[in-house]
Amino acid sequence: MKRRECIRTAVAGGMLLLALVLRLCGLLPLWGLFLVAAAALGTLWLALGYRVWHRLRGKAQQWFLFWNYALPVLAALPTLALVLDRAPRIDERLLVATLTGAVLAAIYYLIYPKPKNMRKKIVAGNWKMNTLPTEGIELARNVAAGRNEGCSCVNFIVCPPFTHLCGVIDALRGSDIEVGAQNCAAEEKGAYTGEVSAAMIAALGCRYVILGHSERRQYYGETSETLNRKMAQAFANDLQPIYCVGENLEEREAGRHFDVVKRQIEEVVYNLTPEQFARTTIAYEPVWAIGTGKTATADQAQEIHAHIRSILRKQFREAAEQTPILYGGSCKPSNAAELFAKEDVDGGLIGGAALKAEDFLAIGKGFEK
Ligand code: 13P
């Protein structure tokens, strides 16, 4: 549990204990005890819920949010019932109900001043063109074996080469580690020698696909036009894209990095429907940091991640608050915690360090510090 959550949980427990003692000494009316209990219960629920939230999907997330609000309200009902019982007149009842709501809101505000960042936390490994199939399966097994020691709030994804997908998916069966592909074809099917379609990937049990990686833009000439078609194929087959953006060194040095990522997002992500956007993850990978050992500083990452979120917000409004934006580029166990501590950095897309199970998992622990 994070320090902040521990403090909140301790405060909630302490409040409850104090209220119980005061009640036993006859210094607190029963409705007061109920009120404190409602606030404490809500706090505990939120502290616990924060960890659970990141593991939930779709409808389950919506139910979680519903109970997030409903539970504290339910918990406050006995207080209201008790007090209303003693207030026969309608104006007295209204006053009591309003006061109860206000006191409860104030207690929540004090304990829980700002809603937590509820975005999904993701650590995804892009294995690129590394490992032979047997080595890849071994790596996947080691990741699964070590996974339990890490925080359950982190979603781990591995993206092996196409040739390993079957074996890796088999090796990870029964674990909560998900699998993605590193690319998919822009076409549905047909005479496209050497290509692998989104339907083929999905049929194996993959949930994710990396699209627009700088290596594919640079070496295979992928343009926004191709990427629009690949995104459409991914969604048509129920795959969730991890869409990569990022500037090269020349663009960074010329101060054009903000414009570069803006264009990469506007030309592709802006074409998505709200439903498709809700299933998209963005990865910011500055080309000058990929495989170079040169990481963007945490402040540089935050600056551009916040910029990306503001571009997304322009088109998709508040839905942009839920989009995970991952950082990629020489991310390793030693710098993950500092990067992940930033408000808009929701995880990492890891290259070299994903090839060692220990390092990959240690990066996930960056969220616990
Ligand atoms: P490195 O972590 O090796 O720099 O690679 C990052 C990357 O390109 C992930 O997609």
Residues whose N, C-alpha, C, O or C-beta is under 5 A from the ligand:
A	BS01	13P	N126 A289 I290 G291 T292 G328 G329 S330 C331 L349 I350 G351 G352 A353
